[in-house]
Amino acid sequence: MATDVVVLEHEGKRQGSEKHHVFCKAGPGYATPLDAMSGPRESLIYVTCVYSGTGIEKPDYLATVDVDPSSPTFSKVIHRLPMPYLGDELHHTGWNSCSSCHGDPSADRRFLIVPSLISGRIYVVDTKTNPKAPSLHKVVHREEIIQKTGLAYPHTSHCLASGDVMVSCLGDKDGNAKGNGFLLLDSEFNVKGRWEKTGHSPSFGYDFWYQPRHKTMISSSWGAPAAFTKGFSLEDVTNGFYGRHLYVYSWPGGELKQTLDLGSTGLLPLEIRFLHDPSKDTGFVGCALTSNMVRFFKNQDDSWSHELAISVKPLKVQNWILPEMPGLITDFLISLDDRFLYFVNWLHGDVRQYNIEDPKNPELTGQVWVGGLIQKGSQILAEGEDGKRWQFDVPEVQGHKLRGGPQMLQLSLDGKRLYVTNSLFSTWDRQFYPDLPVKGSHMLQIDVNTEKGGLSINPNFFVDFGAEPDGPSLAHEMRYPGGDCTSDIWI
């Protein structure tokens, strides 16, 4: 583990110096986020691919995509690891060990932790033995997790400096949000129990991020699985089946210290990230339904507050289910130098870049349309205040019309390449983009101007998951073998 004294006091399972940042180079990851930016260029990327909910009776799989431009198989799927069961809905992944363990020579970033949102299983995949062709190492079964913890619907996975793996779970076996919490697996991926103290579970679960120097973990809130697995309904929001809160915990103690009500501007707060610099006491959360980025920060009395940072206005539309369409911010990330924030509007169809060197005043520096419901050729029209109707101009890539809307993001370590997939969750895909499960997902690469800002589609990169051997699949989250800005945490 990194040898920050705070972590030693609270997670002292491993030995180390009490001086800040005395790192052993033998450990995984990088000593600092800025060191990571100088790491090697990515050559492979792992993508979770879903058949669950598409009508194709095949297991979900982990795809290995070649992202080395000098390779003859550039932008191709070069390996597929099918899971042993049907109906998983592979979702967000994490590592058994990351930069939080950089100072520990015994730690090894070898296993990718792959939670299945619907089935409740958690797969452990060996990516080190053969990085181009990962293999299944272990299955943590739903029944064991429920028996020992009562938890189901696993979502976000992060490694801890202690060697454990922590997974947020969104409900109980019946899909009730009140049964959610945080699962702990040990270094051998055995179920240890819950992380949070008894009686300190959040009202809803989703994503989480910890910042040990501030002795804090903050989690976000999607909704009750019994609600969101059926498809999105505004009535469910009105009836209280979706979240609008952030939950502030002591780290690593697991005590719920504070609940931040984001109110009507913060409905469905999903992905949450602290700034990468572990000394910083600020971060952001993307609120999907209200399409706002909310900044959270620590006060002088060690309590936490929040404020609206970026707002995406809904568009007045015709020929849609509602008279106004939200952008629907479903994913975002922050560059390793904490200079830029990127997010997607899944329904509007654009990817945005903001300069956040002053986190209180984000500045829009780049924007590109790569899909969405209002692109030219769609029956849905946007209407301006002057009554004029219009649609977004979305280019084709390698002769392919772009399908769905931008959803999951991954950024290269140096911050110059942004990868984008377009599946959110199979049930919601069918609801909002009914052609997507039929035609399949795709993956794009967006070139990033890291000097002045700016985004542009790379015309030489297109991964077509609509042409997979077993039929069109839905591509979701992406991970590099060496870690990235959404899986690695520095302490």
C-alpha positions as CSV (number, residue, x, y, z in Angstrom):
1,M,0.0,0.0,0.0
2,A,1.0,3.6,-0.3
3,T,2.5,4.7,3.0
4,D,0.3,7.7,3.9
5,V,0.1,7.8,7.7
6,V,-3.7,8.1,7.6
7,V,-4.0,4.8,5.8
8,L,-1.5,3.2,8.1
9,E,-3.5,4.1,11.1
10,H,-6.8,2.8,9.8
11,E,-5.8,0.0,7.3
12,G,-2.6,-1.2,8.9
13,K,-2.7,-4.7,7.5
14,R,0.6,-4.1,5.7
15,Q,3.8,-2.6,7.0
16,G,5.4,0.6,5.7
17,S,7.1,3.9,6.5
18,E,5.1,6.6,8.2
19,K,6.4,9.2,5.8
20,H,4.1,10.4,3.0
21,H,4.7,8.9,-0.4
22,V,7.6,6.7,0.2
23,F,6.8,4.2,-2.5
24,C,8.2,0.9,-3.6
25,K,8.4,0.7,-7.3
26,A,7.6,-3.0,-7.3
27,G,3.9,-2.4,-6.5
28,P,1.1,-2.0,-9.2
29,G,0.2,1.2,-10.8
30,Y,1.9,4.5,-10.3
31,A,3.1,6.6,-7.4
32,T,1.1,9.6,-8.4
33,P,-1.6,10.5,-11.0
34,L,1.0,12.7,-12.9
35,D,3.4,9.7,-13.0
36,A,0.6,7.7,-14.6
37,M,0.2,10.2,-17.4
38,S,3.7,9.3,-18.5
39,G,2.9,5.6,-18.6
40,P,3.0,3.5,-21.8
41,R,0.3,4.0,-24.4
42,E,-2.6,1.6,-24.2
43,S,-2.4,-1.3,-26.7
44,L,-5.4,-3.4,-25.4
45,I,-8.7,-2.5,-23.9
46,Y,-11.2,-4.9,-22.3
47,V,-14.9,-4.2,-22.9
48,T,-17.9,-5.8,-21.2
49,C,-20.3,-7.0,-23.8
50,V,-23.9,-8.0,-23.1
51,Y,-26.4,-10.4,-24.7
52,S,-28.7,-10.4,-21.7
53,G,-31.9,-8.7,-22.7
54,T,-31.2,-8.7,-26.4
55,G,-33.1,-11.8,-27.3
56,I,-29.9,-13.7,-28.1
57,E,-29.5,-16.7,-25.8
58,K,-25.8,-16.4,-25.4
59,P,-23.6,-15.6,-22.3
60,D,-22.3,-12.1,-21.9
61,Y,-18.5,-11.8,-22.5
62,L,-15.4,-9.8,-22.0
63,A,-14.0,-8.6,-25.3
64,T,-10.3,-7.7,-25.9
65,V,-10.0,-4.9,-28.4
66,D,-6.7,-4.1,-30.1
67,V,-6.1,-0.3,-29.8
68,D,-2.5,-0.3,-31.1
69,P,-2.5,1.8,-34.3
70,S,0.6,-0.1,-35.5
71,S,-1.1,-3.4,-35.2
72,P,-2.7,-5.2,-38.2
73,T,-5.8,-5.9,-36.0
74,F,-6.2,-2.3,-34.9
75,S,-9.7,-1.5,-33.8
76,K,-10.7,-5.2,-33.9
77,V,-12.0,-7.6,-31.3
78,I,-9.1,-10.1,-31.0
79,H,-10.5,-12.3,-28.2
80,R,-13.8,-13.0,-26.4
81,L,-14.2,-14.6,-23.0
82,P,-17.7,-15.9,-22.6
83,M,-19.1,-16.2,-19.1
84,P,-20.3,-19.7,-18.0
85,Y,-23.9,-18.6,-17.4
86,L,-26.7,-16.7,-19.1
87,G,-28.5,-13.5,-17.9
88,D,-25.7,-11.7,-16.2
89,E,-25.7,-8.2,-17.5
90,L,-22.0,-7.6,-17.1
91,H,-21.6,-4.0,-16.0
92,H,-18.8,-2.0,-14.2
93,T,-15.4,-3.6,-13.5
94,G,-12.5,-3.0,-11.2
95,W,-9.1,-4.4,-10.2
96,N,-8.0,-6.6,-7.4
97,S,-5.1,-4.2,-7.0
98,C,-4.4,-0.7,-8.3
99,S,-2.3,2.4,-7.6
100,S,-3.6,2.5,-4.0
101,C,-1.3,-0.5,-3.5
102,H,1.6,0.9,-5.5
103,G,4.0,0.8,-2.5
104,D,3.3,-2.9,-1.7
105,P,5.7,-5.2,-3.6
106,S,3.4,-8.2,-2.8
107,A,0.4,-6.6,-4.6
108,D,-0.2,-7.5,-8.2
109,R,-2.7,-6.1,-10.7
110,R,-3.7,-9.4,-12.1
111,F,-7.4,-9.9,-11.7
112,L,-10.3,-7.9,-13.2
113,I,-13.4,-8.0,-11.0
114,V,-16.5,-8.2,-13.1
115,P,-19.8,-7.8,-11.3
116,S,-23.1,-9.0,-13.0
117,L,-25.8,-6.4,-12.3
118,I,-28.8,-8.7,-12.8
119,S,-27.6,-12.2,-11.9
120,G,-25.7,-11.0,-8.9
121,R,-22.6,-13.1,-9.7
122,I,-19.1,-11.7,-9.6
123,Y,-16.5,-13.0,-12.0
124,V,-12.8,-12.8,-11.4
125,V,-10.8,-12.8,-14.6
126,D,-7.1,-13.4,-14.9
127,T,-5.7,-10.7,-17.3
128,K,-2.0,-11.2,-16.6
129,T,-1.3,-14.8,-17.7
130,N,-2.2,-13.8,-21.2
131,P,-3.3,-10.2,-21.5
132,K,-4.7,-10.7,-25.1
133,A,-6.7,-13.7,-24.0
134,P,-7.9,-13.3,-20.4
135,S,-9.3,-16.4,-18.6
136,L,-11.8,-17.0,-16.0
137,H,-10.3,-17.5,-12.5
138,K,-13.2,-17.7,-10.1
139,V,-17.0,-17.2,-9.8
140,V,-18.4,-15.6,-6.6
141,H,-21.9,-16.9,-6.7
142,R,-25.1,-14.9,-5.9
143,E,-26.3,-17.4,-3.4
144,E,-23.1,-17.1,-1.2
145,I,-23.2,-13.3,-1.3
146,I,-26.9,-13.2,-0.3
147,Q,-26.4,-15.9,2.4
148,K,-23.5,-14.0,4.1
149,T,-24.5,-10.4,3.5
150,G,-28.1,-10.1,2.1
151,L,-26.7,-8.1,-0.8
152,A,-27.6,-8.4,-4.5
153,Y,-27.2,-6.4,-7.8
154,P,-23.5,-5.7,-7.5
155,H,-22.3,-2.6,-9.4
156,T,-19.0,-0.8,-8.7
157,S,-15.8,-2.5,-7.7
158,H,-12.7,-0.8,-6.2
159,C,-9.6,-2.4,-4.7
160,L,-8.5,-1.3,-1.2
161,A,-5.0,-0.7,0.0
162,S,-5.7,-3.5,2.6
163,G,-5.8,-6.0,-0.2
164,D,-9.6,-6.4,0.0
165,V,-12.0,-5.6,-2.8
166,M,-15.1,-3.5,-2.2
167,V,-18.3,-3.8,-4.3
168,S,-21.3,-1.6,-4.1
169,C,-24.6,-3.5,-4.3
170,L,-27.8,-1.8,-5.2
171,G,-30.5,-3.9,-3.4
172,D,-31.5,-7.1,-1.7
173,K,-32.4,-10.3,-3.5
174,D,-35.9,-9.0,-4.1
175,G,-34.7,-5.7,-5.7
176,N,-35.5,-3.5,-2.7
177,A,-33.2,-0.6,-2.4
178,K,-33.3,-0.7,1.4
179,G,-31.3,-3.9,1.3
180,N,-28.3,-2.4,-0.4
181,G,-24.8,-1.7,0.9
182,F,-21.1,-2.5,0.3
183,L,-19.7,-6.0,-0.1
184,L,-16.1,-6.9,0.9
185,L,-14.2,-9.7,-0.7
186,D,-10.8,-10.7,0.6
187,S,-7.6,-11.1,-1.5
188,E,-8.7,-14.6,-2.5
189,F,-12.2,-13.3,-3.4
190,N,-14.0,-14.9,-0.5
191,V,-17.0,-13.1,0.9
192,K,-16.0,-11.4,4.1
193,G,-19.2,-9.5,4.8
194,R,-20.4,-5.9,4.6
195,W,-18.1,-2.9,4.7
196,E,-20.5,-0.4,6.3
197,K,-21.4,-0.7,10.0
198,T,-24.7,-2.2,10.9
199,G,-27.5,0.4,10.5
200,H,-25.3,2.6,8.3
201,S,-26.4,1.5,4.8
202,P,-27.4,4.1,2.3
203,S,-31.1,4.5,1.2
204,F,-30.0,3.8,-2.4
205,G,-26.8,2.5,-4.0
206,Y,-24.7,3.0,-7.1
207,D,-21.1,4.3,-7.4
208,F,-18.5,5.3,-4.8
209,W,-15.1,6.8,-4.5
210,Y,-12.8,7.1,-1.4
211,Q,-10.2,9.8,-0.5
212,P,-8.2,8.4,2.4
213,R,-6.3,11.6,3.3
214,H,-9.7,13.2,4.0
215,K,-10.9,10.0,5.8
216,T,-13.9,10.0,3.5
217,M,-15.8,7.8,1.1
218,I,-18.8,9.2,-0.8
219,S,-21.4,7.1,-2.6
220,S,-24.2,8.0,-5.0
221,S,-27.7,6.7,-5.7
222,W,-29.4,5.3,-8.7
223,G,-32.6,3.6,-7.7
224,A,-34.4,0.4,-6.5
225,P,-33.5,-2.5,-8.8
226,A,-37.2,-3.5,-8.7
227,A,-37.9,-0.2,-10.5
228,F,-35.0,0.3,-12.9
229,T,-34.8,-3.2,-14.2
230,K,-38.4,-2.8,-15.6
231,G,-37.4,0.3,-17.6
232,F,-37.5,4.0,-16.7
233,S,-40.7,5.6,-15.5
234,L,-41.2,9.1,-14.3
235,E,-43.9,7.8,-12.0
236,D,-41.3,5.7,-10.2
237,V,-39.3,8.9,-9.6
238,T,-42.4,10.6,-8.2
239,N,-43.1,7.6,-6.0
240,G,-39.6,7.7,-4.5
241,F,-38.0,4.7,-6.2
242,Y,-35.0,6.7,-7.4
243,G,-32.3,8.6,-5.5
244,R,-31.2,12.2,-5.2
245,H,-28.6,11.9,-2.4
246,L,-24.9,11.5,-1.7
247,Y,-23.8,9.5,1.3
248,V,-20.7,10.6,3.2
249,Y,-18.9,7.8,5.1
250,S,-15.9,7.8,7.4
251,W,-13.0,6.0,5.8
252,P,-12.3,3.2,6.4
253,G,-14.6,3.1,9.4
254,G,-17.8,2.6,7.5
255,E,-19.9,5.1,9.5
256,L,-22.5,7.1,7.6
257,K,-21.6,10.6,8.7
258,Q,-23.7,12.8,6.5
259,T,-26.4,12.6,3.8
260,L,-26.4,15.3,1.1
261,D,-29.8,16.0,-0.4
262,L,-29.2,17.2,-4.0
263,G,-32.8,18.2,-4.3
264,S,-34.6,18.7,-7.6
265,T,-31.4,19.6,-9.4
266,G,-29.7,16.3,-8.5
267,L,-32.0,13.5,-9.6
268,L,-30.4,10.2,-10.2
269,P,-26.8,11.0,-9.2
270,L,-24.8,8.2,-10.9
271,E,-21.0,8.3,-11.5
272,I,-19.0,10.0,-8.7
273,R,-15.3,11.0,-8.8
274,F,-13.0,12.8,-6.5
275,L,-10.2,14.8,-8.1
276,H,-7.2,12.4,-8.6
277,D,-4.8,14.4,-6.5
278,P,-5.4,12.7,-3.1
279,S,-4.8,15.9,-1.2
280,K,-7.9,17.5,-2.8
281,D,-11.2,17.6,-1.0
282,T,-13.5,18.1,-3.9
283,G,-15.1,16.0,-6.6
284,F,-18.1,15.8,-8.9
285,V,-21.2,13.6,-9.5
286,G,-23.2,13.4,-12.7
287,C,-27.0,13.7,-12.1
288,A,-28.6,11.9,-15.0
289,L,-32.2,12.9,-15.0
290,T,-31.7,16.6,-14.3
291,S,-28.5,16.6,-16.5
292,N,-26.4,18.5,-14.0
293,M,-22.8,18.1,-12.8
294,V,-22.7,18.8,-9.1
295,R,-19.5,19.6,-7.3
296,F,-19.1,18.4,-3.7
297,F,-16.4,19.8,-1.3
298,K,-15.4,19.8,2.3
299,N,-16.0,22.7,4.7
300,Q,-13.7,24.0,7.4
301,D,-15.6,22.0,10.0
302,D,-15.0,18.8,8.1
303,S,-18.7,18.6,7.0
304,W,-19.4,18.4,3.2
305,S,-21.4,20.6,0.9
306,H,-22.5,20.7,-2.7
307,E,-23.2,23.1,-5.5
308,L,-24.4,23.1,-9.1
309,A,-21.3,23.2,-11.3
310,I,-22.6,22.5,-14.9
311,S,-26.2,22.4,-16.2
312,V,-27.4,21.0,-19.5
313,K,-30.7,22.5,-20.4
314,P,-33.4,20.1,-21.7
315,L,-34.4,20.5,-25.3
316,K,-38.0,21.2,-26.4
317,V,-38.8,18.4,-28.8
318,Q,-41.5,17.0,-31.1
319,N,-42.4,13.4,-31.7
320,W,-41.0,12.0,-28.5
321,I,-42.5,10.6,-25.3
322,L,-42.2,13.9,-23.5
323,P,-42.3,17.6,-24.6
324,E,-38.8,18.1,-23.3
325,M,-35.7,15.8,-23.5
326,P,-33.0,15.9,-20.9
327,G,-29.4,15.3,-22.0
328,L,-29.1,12.4,-19.5
329,I,-25.6,12.5,-18.2
330,T,-24.8,8.9,-17.6
331,D,-21.0,8.8,-17.4
332,F,-18.1,11.2,-16.8
333,L,-14.5,11.1,-16.0
334,I,-11.6,13.4,-15.0
335,S,-8.2,13.5,-16.6
336,L,-5.3,12.4,-14.4
337,D,-3.9,15.9,-14.1
338,D,-7.3,17.1,-12.9
339,R,-7.4,19.7,-15.8
340,F,-10.3,18.3,-17.8
341,L,-13.7,16.8,-17.1
342,Y,-15.6,14.8,-19.8
343,F,-19.2,13.8,-19.8
344,V,-21.8,12.3,-22.2
345,N,-25.4,13.3,-22.9
346,W,-26.8,9.9,-23.7
347,L,-30.1,11.2,-25.2
348,H,-28.9,14.4,-26.8
349,G,-25.9,12.6,-28.3
350,D,-22.9,14.8,-27.5
351,V,-19.6,14.3,-25.6
352,R,-18.3,17.4,-23.8
353,Q,-15.0,18.5,-22.5
354,Y,-14.7,21.1,-19.7
355,N,-11.6,22.8,-18.2
356,I,-11.9,22.4,-14.4
357,E,-8.6,23.9,-13.3
358,D,-10.9,26.2,-11.4
359,P,-13.4,23.5,-10.1
360,K,-15.8,26.2,-9.1
361,N,-16.0,27.6,-12.6
362,P,-15.9,24.8,-15.3
363,E,-15.4,26.1,-18.8
364,L,-16.7,24.3,-21.9
365,T,-13.7,23.7,-24.2
366,G,-14.8,20.9,-26.5
367,Q,-18.0,19.2,-27.8
368,V,-18.7,16.6,-30.5
369,W,-21.9,14.8,-31.5
370,V,-21.6,11.0,-31.9
371,G,-25.3,9.8,-31.9
372,G,-28.4,10.7,-30.0
373,L,-32.1,10.8,-30.6
374,I,-32.1,14.2,-32.4
375,Q,-29.6,13.4,-35.2
376,K,-30.5,14.1,-38.8
377,G,-32.8,11.4,-40.2
378,S,-34.6,10.8,-36.9
379,Q,-38.3,11.5,-36.5
380,I,-37.6,13.5,-33.4
381,L,-37.1,17.2,-33.9
382,A,-35.7,19.9,-31.5
383,E,-37.5,23.2,-31.5
384,G,-35.9,26.5,-30.6
385,E,-37.5,29.4,-28.8
386,D,-38.1,31.0,-32.2
387,G,-40.2,28.0,-33.2
388,K,-37.6,26.7,-35.8
389,R,-37.0,23.0,-35.8
390,W,-33.6,21.4,-36.2
391,Q,-31.5,18.3,-35.7
392,F,-27.9,17.6,-34.9
393,D,-25.5,16.7,-37.7
394,V,-23.8,13.4,-36.7
395,P,-21.1,12.1,-39.1
396,E,-20.7,8.6,-40.3
397,V,-17.5,6.7,-39.3
398,Q,-16.1,4.3,-41.9
399,G,-19.4,4.3,-43.6
400,H,-21.4,3.4,-40.4
401,K,-24.3,5.5,-39.2
402,L,-23.7,6.0,-35.5
403,R,-26.3,4.3,-33.3
404,G,-27.6,5.0,-29.9
405,G,-26.0,7.7,-27.8
406,P,-22.6,8.1,-26.2
407,Q,-22.5,6.3,-22.9
408,M,-19.4,4.9,-21.2
409,L,-16.1,6.7,-21.4
410,Q,-12.4,5.8,-20.9
411,L,-9.5,8.2,-21.3
412,S,-5.9,7.3,-22.2
413,L,-3.4,7.9,-19.5
414,D,-1.9,10.8,-21.4
415,G,-5.3,12.3,-21.8
416,K,-5.2,12.4,-25.6
417,R,-7.6,9.7,-26.6
418,L,-11.2,9.2,-25.4
419,Y,-12.9,5.9,-26.0
420,V,-16.7,5.8,-26.1
421,T,-19.3,3.0,-26.1
422,N,-23.0,3.4,-26.4
423,S,-25.0,0.9,-24.3
424,L,-26.3,2.0,-20.9
425,F,-28.4,-1.0,-19.6
426,S,-30.1,-3.5,-21.8
427,T,-33.6,-2.7,-20.6
428,W,-33.1,1.1,-21.0
429,D,-31.4,0.5,-24.4
430,R,-34.5,-1.2,-25.6
431,Q,-36.7,1.5,-24.3
432,F,-34.9,4.6,-25.6
433,Y,-32.9,3.1,-28.6
434,P,-34.9,0.1,-29.7
435,D,-32.6,-0.5,-32.7
436,L,-29.5,-0.8,-30.5
437,P,-30.1,-4.3,-29.3
438,V,-31.0,-5.3,-32.8
439,K,-28.0,-3.7,-34.6
440,G,-25.5,-3.8,-31.8
441,S,-23.2,-1.3,-30.2
442,H,-20.1,0.3,-31.5
443,M,-17.0,1.8,-30.0
444,L,-15.4,5.1,-31.1
445,Q,-12.1,6.9,-30.4
446,I,-12.2,10.7,-30.0
447,D,-9.0,12.7,-30.3
448,V,-8.5,15.2,-27.5
449,N,-6.7,18.5,-27.8
450,T,-5.0,18.8,-24.3
451,E,-3.5,22.2,-25.0
452,K,-6.3,24.4,-25.9
453,G,-9.2,22.0,-25.6
454,G,-11.2,20.4,-28.3
455,L,-12.7,17.0,-29.4
456,S,-12.8,15.3,-32.8
457,I,-13.8,11.8,-34.0
458,N,-10.9,9.6,-35.1
459,P,-12.0,8.4,-38.6
460,N,-9.6,5.5,-38.5
461,F,-11.2,3.8,-35.4
462,F,-14.5,1.9,-35.3
463,V,-15.3,-1.3,-33.5
464,D,-18.6,-2.7,-34.7
465,F,-20.2,-4.9,-32.1
466,G,-23.1,-5.4,-34.4
467,A,-20.9,-7.8,-36.4
468,E,-20.0,-10.2,-33.6
469,P,-19.9,-14.0,-34.4
470,D,-22.9,-14.7,-32.1
471,G,-24.9,-11.7,-33.2
472,P,-25.0,-8.0,-32.2
473,S,-24.0,-7.3,-28.6
474,L,-24.2,-4.3,-26.3
475,A,-20.8,-2.8,-25.4
476,H,-20.5,-1.1,-22.0
477,E,-17.5,-0.5,-19.8
478,M,-13.8,-0.3,-20.8
479,R,-10.6,-1.1,-18.9
480,Y,-6.9,-1.1,-19.8
481,P,-4.7,-3.9,-18.4
482,G,-2.5,-1.3,-16.7
483,G,-5.2,0.8,-15.0
484,D,-6.9,4.0,-15.9
485,C,-8.4,7.2,-14.5
486,T,-11.7,5.6,-13.4
487,S,-10.3,2.5,-11.6
488,D,-7.2,3.8,-9.9
489,I,-7.3,5.7,-6.7
490,W,-4.2,7.3,-5.1
491,I,-3.7,7.5,-1.3
